[in-house]
Amino acid sequence: VQLQASGGGLVQPGGSLRLSCVGSGLTIGAYHMGWLRQAPGKERELVAAIHWRNGNTFYIDSVKGRFTISRDDAKNTVYLRMDSLKPEDTAVYSCAAGPNRYYYTTGGTYDVWGQGTQVTVSS
């Protein structure tokens, strides 16, 4: 079971990035999927999630209107589109899968992790 994230990098404030996460050994459509981030000296936080069945989405307040999570079941891939990036978005971003019997808006639900991808927002 593996989740492979990609798409991070260095971007100027106001710029955009799209992160991708491909699953192997698990069917993404059968899990809640989330993107979490951890900045230096801070706790990891769930920033966006998508419900396994109905596709409802969740965002923390600081990214609402700027980030969009989506899923392509045919490609077994989940995405995080990030627009209007701010320096405070700088962090290592990881995708994760969680059992669909739990709440998808809770960070503790996610127990299958991929390696992170660094996102740095700086001029």
N, C-alpha and C positions, 0 to 999 in steps of 0.2 A: 504494500500500500504506500503510495507516494503522491504528494502534491508538489508540483514544481511551479514556483512563481518566477515571473520575469517582468521586465518593463520599467524598473526603477532607474534612477539617474539623477543628474544635476539639472535643475531648471530654475529659471529666474522667477521672482515673485510675479504672480499673475499668469504664469504659464500653465501648461496642462501636461498630464501624463496618463497613460492607460496601463494598468497592471493586468497581467494575465496569470491564471493559475490552472494548470492542466492536471487532471487526476489520472492516476494509473493504479489499477488494482482495486479501485472503488468507483461506484457510479455516483457522480456528483448529484444527479437529480434525485437520489434517494436520501440525501442529507440536507440539513440546514448548512448553508455555507456562509462563512464570515471572513472579513478582512480585519485584522487587528494590527496595531502598531505599538511600537515601544521607542520612545525617545530617551536619550541618555539621561540617567538619573530619575526617570519617571517610571511609573507602573505601566504595564501593557494594558491597552484599552481596546475594546471592540468598537470600531468606527462605523462599520456597515455590515449588514447581514441580509440574507434572502431566505425566505421560507421554502422548505423543500417542495411543498405541494402547491400552494396557491401563488407563489412568487411574490408575496408581500415583502416589502423591504423596510429596513430599519436603519436609521442614521443617528449618530450622536449630534447634538445641537451645533457643535462647532463646524460640522462639515455639511449640514443640510443646505441644499441648494447649490452645492459645489461638487459633491461627489455623487456618483451613480454606480450602484452595483447591479450587475446583470449576469445572466447565466445562459450558456448555449449547450443544451443537453446533447445535441448531436456531436459536438466537439468535446464533450466532457470537460468543459472549461468555464470558469467563473472570472469575471472581469471587474475591475474597479477603475472607472473613469474619474479622474481628478482634474477639475478646472479651478481657475482663480486661486492657484496655490499660494500659500502664505509661508513665511519662514517657520512658523510654529507647526506646520505640517511635517517638518523634517523628522524622520524616524525610520526605523526598519519596519517594513510592512510585511506581514505574513498572512497567508490564507490558511483557513482551517475548516474542517468538517465536523459537524456535531450530530449526534443521534436525533432523529426526527421526533422522538417521544418527549423531548425537552423543549423549553422555551428558546426560541431562536434569537431573542434579544438579550440573552444573558451570556456574558463572556465565558463563564464556567461550563457552558454547554459544549464548547468546542474542544475536542480531545484528539483529533488527528491533524497534525501540523505539517506544513511545508516549510522549507527553509525560507528565510526572509530575503527581501530585496530592499536595498537602501534607496530612500528618496531624500534628496537634499534640495531645499529651496533656498537659494541665496543669489544675491546679485554680485 
